[in-house]
Amino acid sequence: MPENHFGEDVAERYDESAADMFDPAVLDPAVEFLAALAGDGAALELGIGTGRIALPLSERGVRVHGIDLSEAMVAKLREKPGAERIEATIGDFATTRVDGTFSLAYIVFNTIGNLTTQDAQVACFENVAAHLEPGGCFVIELGVPGLRTLPSGERFQVFDFGKEHIGIDEYDIANQGLISHHLSPVEGQWRLVSMPFRYVWPAELDLMARIAGMTLRERWSGWNREPFTSESTKHVSVWEKFA
C-alpha cells in the first residue's frame, strides 16, 4: 500500500488551498468534457478526493464511483450536499477493484503522479482497463514535465510565487521523480507540505495504455480542447479500450 500524503491536516485545508481549481471557468469545462464521454454510462474516478469533479458530474446525471487512499479526503466529500449519490471505496487506485463496469474512468489534476513508480502507473492502466466496457475511455489530466526550462545542473523550479502560496518542484531527473514543495501561511507562520511524484511523458503514458489494451483517441492541452503542442504545459489525454 502506498503512503498516504493526504491526511487530516491536508484534507482540512484542501478545498481552500485549491480554490482556483473550483473556479467555474476551470471546473465547468472539465465536467462538460467528462460528461460527454460518460454518456449514459457510469464513471470511475481515481483519486476522488473531496469531490471537486465527482459532485458536479453526478449533478449532470452521471453515476460516479470513486477510489481514494485517503479516508480524510473522502470524509470531506461525505460532508457535502449530493455526496449521498456517490459511491466511494478506500484503497490504492492502482490495484483496488470495485463492482460493475464503466464507460469512463478518469484521473485529474496530476494525480497519476502520486503513483511514484512506473510499475504502479502501469498497474493503474491495467486496473482501469479491467473496469472499462469495450470502447470505454480513460482520461488523464497531467502537467508536462518542465525540464525544458530547468537550467543545467539545477533541480529546483518555482512554479508559483504569491502571498498565499509558494510552490517549488524539486526534480530527480535520474529517477524520473520530483517532490512538490508547498509553502502556505497558517496562523501567522509558513507551513511546508511536500509530496513526492513520478513525472511521466505523454508518450510513456501511450505505451502504458497499449500494454493495458487501450489506444490513444485524442490529446489536448486543456479541457476546452485547445491543441496540444510542443509549448503546452499540460495535457488532457483520452485512451479508448479496444473493442
Protein Blocks (a to p, Z undefined) as FASTA:
>chain_A
ZZdfbbfklmmmmmmmmmmmmpmklmmmmmmmmmmmnmmmccddehklnolmmmmmmmno
pacddddfblklmmmmmmpghklmpccdeddfklpccedddfbdcdeehllmmpmcfklm
mmmmmmmmmmpcghiacdddddddfklmmcghiabdcfbdcfkbccdddddfknopacdd
ddddeehiacddddddddddfklmmmmmmmnopacfbdcfbfnopacdfkbcbdcddddd
dZZ
